[in-house]
Amino acid sequence: MSTDLVEFRQRAREWLAANAPAGGTGPGSVAEARAFMAKLYDAGFSGISWPAEWGGQGLGQAEQRVFDEEAGAYTLPTYYFSIGLGMCGPTVVDLGTDEQRRRWVRRLLRGEDIWCQLFSEPNAGSDVAALQTRAERAGDGWVVNGQKVWTSVAQHADLGLLLARTDVDAPKHKGLTMFVIDMHAPGVTVRPLKDMSGRSNFNEIFFDDVHVPDENRIGEVNDGWRCAVTTLLHERLSISGGVGGVAGGRGNPASFEALRATCDTADPVVRDALVELYVRERALELFNARLGQETRAGIFPGARGSAGKLLLAELTQFRADLATSLAGPAAVAWDPETEGAGGLAEALSVAPGLALGGGTNEIMRNIIGDRVLNLPPEPRADKNVPFKDLKVGTQQ
Ligand SMILES: Cc1cc2nc3c(=O)[nH]c(=O)nc-3n(C[C@H](O)[C@H](O)[C@H](O)COP(=O)(O)OP(=O)(O)OC[C@H]3O[C@@H](n4cnc5c(N)ncnc54)[C@H](O)[C@@H]3O)c2cc1C
C-alpha cells in the first residue's frame, strides 16, 4: 500500500473516531443526517472518488475502499442519502449536462438534497419499461401525471429521478424519458407505506399536473431507457458493495463474526452452518474486491453487478434465517432495555426486501444469463409494438 493510502487511512480513522455517532444503529433523524453529511463533506470524505470539478474529492476507488473499510466499524447516519449517492448522483455525473452536475452533485454530497428514485409503478416493477406515468410537453417544459410505488425515502426527499412515458406510439423501451423532479412541487403527493419492519421505508407517490422544466431532463427525449439502465447498473453495484453490503454488515447481529462470538461453536451442526456463512461472506467480499480492482483499471463491471446483488440478497436471507434459528425465542422476544435488542428481528424483517428492491433474484438471474453468460434472451413479443397497443397496466 502506498504511503498516501496509509496516511489517508489514518486520517479517516481519526476523523471517524472523533465524529461518527457512537452506538448508532438506526437511520437517526433527517436533520442529524444532513448535518453529518455536511461534516463528512467538509472533512473530505464524501464523494471521495467523484470528479472534483462537480464537487467530489477527485481521489480514486482505492481511497474510497480504505474509507469504507474504516467506516465498516460504525453505522454512519447516511441512510437517507443512499439512493442519491448510490444511483441518482452517479446517473447525473454520467449523463447530466455540466450545468446539471454543477446544480446537483455538490448539494447531494454535502447532504443538502435527499434524492429518491421514481421508477417502479403498481403495474411496472420487473417490467419497468411498461410504466404508464406520462410526461407531456407544455410550453417550455413538461407536465407529469401518474403514480409510482415502492419509492424509498421519498417522504424525506427534495429531488426525485423520474422515469416517465413521453411517446405512447413508440415501442415500450423507446418512448421513455428521464427527468429530475422537485419533490416539493405543487401536485406531488407522497404517502408513506408501512412495511413489516414496522417502519415506512418506502412510499407511494401521485403526480397531478406537476410542472417539470425542460432543463431538468436527463439525456435526450425518448432515450430514458438507456439512462435507466445506467441508474440500475449503479444501483446493483451500490447495493452489493455499499452500505448494505458485506462491509456494512459487520455491525449486523447476524454476521459471521457476531454469530461466532455468541454461538456454541462446539456443536458440529452449528459449526457447519457457520462455515457456510463464512464462505458466502468471503465469496461476496472477494467478488466485490475483484469488481473494485477492475473498476480501478478502467473496466466497468456492467451487468456483472447483478451477480453481486444476487449473492448479497441470498446471503442476507441465509444469515437472517440462521441467526434466528440459533437464537430461538430470543430472536423474536426481548427486553427493550437491552442494548441492541431487536436486532435479529430487524435483520429477519428486512431480508426479503433485498431479494426484491433493485430487481428481484429472478430478474438478476435473467440478466446474468442474458448479458453475462450470453445465453439466449427471454423471448420479447412486445419489442416492436407501439406502447399504446400493449395489454399492460391499465391498458388491459
Ligand atoms: C425494499 C424495497 C425498496 C425499493 N425501493 C425502490 C425505489 O426506491 N424506487 C423504485 O423505483 N422501486 C423501488 N423498489 C421496487 C422494486 O424495484 C420492485 O419491487 C421490483 O423491481 C419488483 O417489481 P414488483 O414488486 O412489481 O414485482 P413483479 O415484477 O410483479 O414480480 C413478481 C414476481 O414475478 C417474478 N418475475 C417477474 N418477471 C419475471 C421474469 N421475466 N422472469 C422471471 N420471474 C419474473 C419476480 O421475480 C417476482 O418474484 C423497491 C422494492 C423494495 C422491496
The ligand as a MOL file (V3000), in Angstrom:
LIG
                    3D

  0  0  0     0  0            999 V3000
M  V30 BEGIN CTAB
M  V30 COUNTS 53 58 0 0 0
M  V30 BEGIN ATOM
M  V30 1 C -37.1920 -2.5160 -0.0130 0
M  V30 2 C -37.5450 -2.0670 -1.4090 0
M  V30 3 C -37.1720 -0.8090 -1.8360 0
M  V30 4 C -37.4940 -0.3880 -3.1260 0
M  V30 5 N -37.1480 0.8930 -3.4920 0
M  V30 6 C -37.4880 1.3400 -4.7280 0
M  V30 7 C -37.1960 2.6890 -5.1080 0
M  V30 8 O -36.6420 3.4870 -4.3190 0
M  V30 9 N -37.5810 3.1100 -6.3310 0
M  V30 10 C -38.2040 2.2850 -7.2270 0
M  V30 11 O -38.4860 2.7240 -8.3330 0
M  V30 12 N -38.5060 1.0000 -6.8940 0
M  V30 13 C -38.1790 0.5080 -5.6680 0
M  V30 14 N -38.4910 -0.7880 -5.3030 0
M  V30 15 C -39.2700 -1.6150 -6.2390 0
M  V30 16 C -38.5260 -2.7980 -6.8200 0
M  V30 17 O -37.6460 -2.3800 -7.8330 0
M  V30 18 C -39.6060 -3.7760 -7.3260 0
M  V30 19 O -40.2540 -4.3130 -6.2000 0
M  V30 20 C -39.0170 -4.9020 -8.1410 0
M  V30 21 O -38.4710 -4.4280 -9.3390 0
M  V30 22 C -40.0770 -5.9760 -8.4480 0
M  V30 23 O -41.2140 -5.4270 -9.0110 0
M  V30 24 P -42.6620 -5.8140 -8.4570 0
M  V30 25 O -42.6380 -5.6190 -6.9740 0
M  V30 26 O -43.6590 -5.0490 -9.2320 0
M  V30 27 O -42.8220 -7.3720 -8.7070 0
M  V30 28 P -43.2130 -8.0720 -10.0940 0
M  V30 29 O -42.4110 -7.5040 -11.2000 0
M  V30 30 O -44.6970 -8.0590 -10.2270 0
M  V30 31 O -42.7110 -9.5560 -9.8500 0
M  V30 32 C -43.4800 -10.5380 -9.1390 0
M  V30 33 C -42.7180 -11.8530 -9.1660 0
M  V30 34 O -42.5850 -12.3190 -10.5270 0
M  V30 35 C -41.2170 -12.5510 -10.8430 0
M  V30 36 N -40.9620 -12.1620 -12.2350 0
M  V30 37 C -41.3970 -11.0350 -12.8660 0
M  V30 38 N -40.9410 -11.0040 -14.1370 0
M  V30 39 C -40.1840 -12.1210 -14.3090 0
M  V30 40 C -39.4340 -12.6560 -15.3990 0
M  V30 41 N -39.3650 -12.0070 -16.5820 0
M  V30 42 N -38.7670 -13.8270 -15.2140 0
M  V30 43 C -38.8230 -14.4820 -14.0160 0
M  V30 44 N -39.5340 -14.0310 -12.9540 0
M  V30 45 C -40.2000 -12.8710 -13.0970 0
M  V30 46 C -40.4350 -11.6480 -9.8920 0
M  V30 47 O -39.1320 -12.1340 -9.6930 0
M  V30 48 C -41.2870 -11.7230 -8.6250 0
M  V30 49 O -40.9820 -12.8880 -7.8890 0
M  V30 50 C -38.1980 -1.2340 -4.0110 0
M  V30 51 C -38.5830 -2.5060 -3.5750 0
M  V30 52 C -38.2710 -2.9270 -2.2890 0
M  V30 53 C -38.7120 -4.2950 -1.8350 0
M  V30 END ATOM
M  V30 BEGIN BOND
M  V30 1 1 1 2
M  V30 2 1 2 3
M  V30 3 2 2 52
M  V30 4 2 3 4
M  V30 5 1 4 5
M  V30 6 1 4 50
M  V30 7 2 5 6
M  V30 8 1 6 7
M  V30 9 1 6 13
M  V30 10 2 7 8
M  V30 11 1 7 9
M  V30 12 1 9 10
M  V30 13 2 10 11
M  V30 14 1 10 12
M  V30 15 2 12 13
M  V30 16 1 13 14
M  V30 17 1 14 15
M  V30 18 1 14 50
M  V30 19 1 15 16
M  V30 20 1 16 17
M  V30 21 1 16 18
M  V30 22 1 18 19
M  V30 23 1 18 20
M  V30 24 1 20 21
M  V30 25 1 20 22
M  V30 26 1 22 23
M  V30 27 1 23 24
M  V30 28 2 24 25
M  V30 29 1 24 26
M  V30 30 1 24 27
M  V30 31 1 27 28
M  V30 32 2 28 29
M  V30 33 1 28 30
M  V30 34 1 28 31
M  V30 35 1 31 32
M  V30 36 1 32 33
M  V30 37 1 33 34
M  V30 38 1 33 48
M  V30 39 1 34 35
M  V30 40 1 35 36
M  V30 41 1 35 46
M  V30 42 1 36 37
M  V30 43 1 36 45
M  V30 44 2 37 38
M  V30 45 1 38 39
M  V30 46 1 39 40
M  V30 47 2 39 45
M  V30 48 1 40 41
M  V30 49 2 40 42
M  V30 50 1 42 43
M  V30 51 2 43 44
M  V30 52 1 44 45
M  V30 53 1 46 47
M  V30 54 1 46 48
M  V30 55 1 48 49
M  V30 56 2 50 51
M  V30 57 1 51 52
M  V30 58 1 52 53
M  V30 END BOND
M  V30 END CTAB
M  END
